[in-house]
Structures are given as structure tokens and as C-alpha cells.
């Protein structure tokens, strides 16, 4: 996967058309959980997350973060940079960019927005997540805000596109042990909403036509 211009152009096109949405989300939906549509309840927490893509050493990468164990929601879990929409944010793209800068130092002006994935409602935390896909022409100068981020995890996209990338593991939750589908990378377990979001991105990227000579 080294033709970065082709990938960038394809994603810009694909993300503006019909998306796999729920079908892709279900591939990483934990057993016993149901996909629930967001309600019109004004108490729902609108949020934006940024799936940043960047080339490095002839590979295409994305970044995840591990949340601190002290957080109220999703403590210790792996996620994309992002968070709750604030009054000053004109839209959820602005939210995703602002939060990414605050958490990992990604400069908004360095990101080319390619489009958005399907929104996802997470009942356990009452968050309605809008995933934004952005492109950086080079590896960002990441600066971790350790009050919000325990660790930065840079992953070659190809690692998560492999046929055996989706696995099953047992995790401990506040309701006891649970078997969940997940992505694994270097000992990290990516599951839940983050894995469901990446599952849709993965399905979109898998449909990219192969260029022939």
C-alpha cells in the first residue's frame, strides 16, 4: 500500500457515497450487545473523533490512544483522539480536530478532511460519535497530553486489513468477563466502539479498486 495519492483520492470519493454502516459495525459488535439508534434526547453527548492517516516509511499509518485508568467513561480503553462537542465548535469536524490537537498535538491546519464515516451511538456512555477521516502528508509531530492520554499507538493500516485481523478475546468489564471481537496489535486490544468504527473504515478501504499496469 504505497500509492498514497490513489488511496487519498479513493477515500475522498468513497466517503462521499453510500457507506457500509451497520453491516460493518456488527462485525465488531460485542456479543450480547445491540446497535441502538440515537434518540432525539438533548442529553445525548455529541462527540467527534479523528481517524488520522499519514504515510511513514512507505507505509500508511493511523493513530489510536489509550485512555487513562482514571477516566469516568471507557477508562483504559483504546480509542481515536476525540471527545465531546463544545459550544465554540461550529460542527463535529471542528470538534474532532480540536480534541486531536488537545490530546496528541495534531495541528488542524495540517489535516486534509477526506470525509466522515457513519455515526455510532454508545448507550453505556450516552455518546453519539461522529468519526472524521483526515489525511496528513507526513507523520504529525505528536505531543501527548498526559492528563487525557496514557499512550499513543501508531499502527500500520495494513496490519488491520489482514484477513485474520479480527479476533476474539475475553476482557473484564464492570459487569464481569465478556467475550468480544477485536483487533490486536503489539499486545493492544482494540474493541468496542473504536473497533466498530475502524471496521467500517476497513470495509471501505477493502473495496478500493486495484490499479493494474
N, C-alpha and C positions, 0 to 999 in steps of 0.2 A: 504494500500500500504506500507507494511513493509519489504518485501523480496527485499532488496536493491540490493543484488548481482544478483538476477534474472532480475530486471529492467535494471541494468547496462549492463548485458550480452545481453539482448534482444535489447536494443538500439544500442549497438555496431554492432550487426548483421543487424538490420533493416535499419540503416542509411547508410549501405554499399550497399543496394539494391534499387530497384525502389521506388521512393517517390511519395506521392500524389500531390505535387507541386501545379500547377494552380488550381486544383479542390479544394484543401484546402484553398488556398489564397482567392478564390472567396467567401467563406463563410463569410469572414470579410471584403470584398471589399466595401468601401463606395458607396452608391447609386449615380449613375451618373459618377462614375469613371470607367476607363477601364484599364485592365492589358496591359502594353506595354513592348515588348521585348527590351532589351538593344541594343543600336546601337554600331557600331564599332568606334564611335566618341571618340577620345582620350581625350576629355574634360570631359568625364564621371568620376565622383568621385568614385573610388573603395573603398569599406569600409568593415570592418569585425565587427560583433557583437558577444558577447558571451552569450549563454544561459547556465548559470551555474546551475547545480543540486547538491544538498547536503542534507544529512539526518540530522534531528534535532528533538529530542523528538519523535522518531518513525514515523515522517512524512518526506516526500520528499518535499523539497522546491526549488524554483528558485528565482532569484532576478531581479527586474526592478529598473530603476532610473527615477526620474523626472528631466527634463532639466530646467535650469534657464530661466526665462522670458526674459532675455537679449540676448538670442542666436538668431543668424540670421535665422537659419532654425529650424523648429519644436519647437519653444520656448514654455516652459511649458508643453510639452508633455511627456508621459511616454514611455520609450524605454528600450532596453537592453544596458548594458555597451558596448561601442564600438565607432568606428569612422573611419576616413579616413586613407587609407594606406599611409605610408611614405616610403621614399627611403630605409631606413635601414631595412624595414620589408621584409624578404625573401618570405613570402606568406601572404594570408589573415588570416590564423590561427594565425600567429605571430602578425598580426595587432590586432585581437580580444583580444589576451592575453595581449599585451602591453597596449592597451586602457583600459582594465578592471583593470589592475594594477594602471594605472594613475588615473582613475576615482574613483574606490572604494577599491583599495588596495589588490585585489586578486593576490596572488603570482603565477606566471605562472607555476613554478615547482610543485605546489600543485594540478594542474589541469590535469586530465586524459582526453585527447580528444577522445570522442566517435564517432565523425563523423560530417558531415555537412548536413544542410537542403538545400532546393532548394534556389538559389539566387533570389533576388527580386529587380526589378528596380523601383525607385521612381522618376517619372518625375518632380514633383514640386521642388525637391532639386537637381535633377540630380545625385542621389546616386544609385550605384549598390551595394546592400547589400548582403554579404555572411554570413549567420548565422552559427555559430560554436556551437556545443553542447559539454560541458565539465562537468566532474564529480569531485567533491571534496569529500573526505572521511569524512569530518566533516564540520561544519559551518565555513566558512572563517572568518578571523579576519578583518572584513570590516573597511576601513578607508576612509571616504568620502572626496574627493577633492571638496570643496565648490565653487571653481571657475567654475567647469564644471557640478556639480551635486547639485540640491536643496534638494533632498530627496532620501533615499534608501528604496525600498519597497520589503519586503520579503513575498512571497506568497506560501502557501502550494499548490503543484501541483494539489491535489485532488479538491481544490476549483474551478479550471478552467476546470476540467474534467466533472463536473456535467452536466446533460442533459440540465439544464436551464442556463448554464454559459454564453451562447451567448445571449445578449440582444440588444435592440436598444435604442439610446438616441439622443438628439439634442445637438449639440455643436456649438459654434461660431467659424467661420473661417474668414480669411481675405476677403473671398467672401460672407460673410453672414452666417446665420444659416444653418446647414446641418444635416439631419438625418443619423446616422451612426450605423452600427453594432459594438458591443464592448464586452469586458469582463469588469465586475465590481468587485472590491474588496475593502472593507473598505472605500467606498466613492471615490476610484480612478477609473478613466475610461481609459481603455487600448484600443486604437483604431488605425486605420491606419496601416502602415507597420508593427509595432510591433505586433499588434493583428493578422495580416495575417501570420506573421512568427510563432507565437505561435499556430495559428490554424493548421498549418501543423504538428508541433510537437505533438499537441493534437491528431490529426488523426493517427499519427504513434503510439503513446502510447496506443490509444484505441484498436489497433489491437494486442496488446500483448496477447499471449495465457494465459488462466487462468490455473494455476497449480492445479491439483486435487490430493487428497491423494492417 
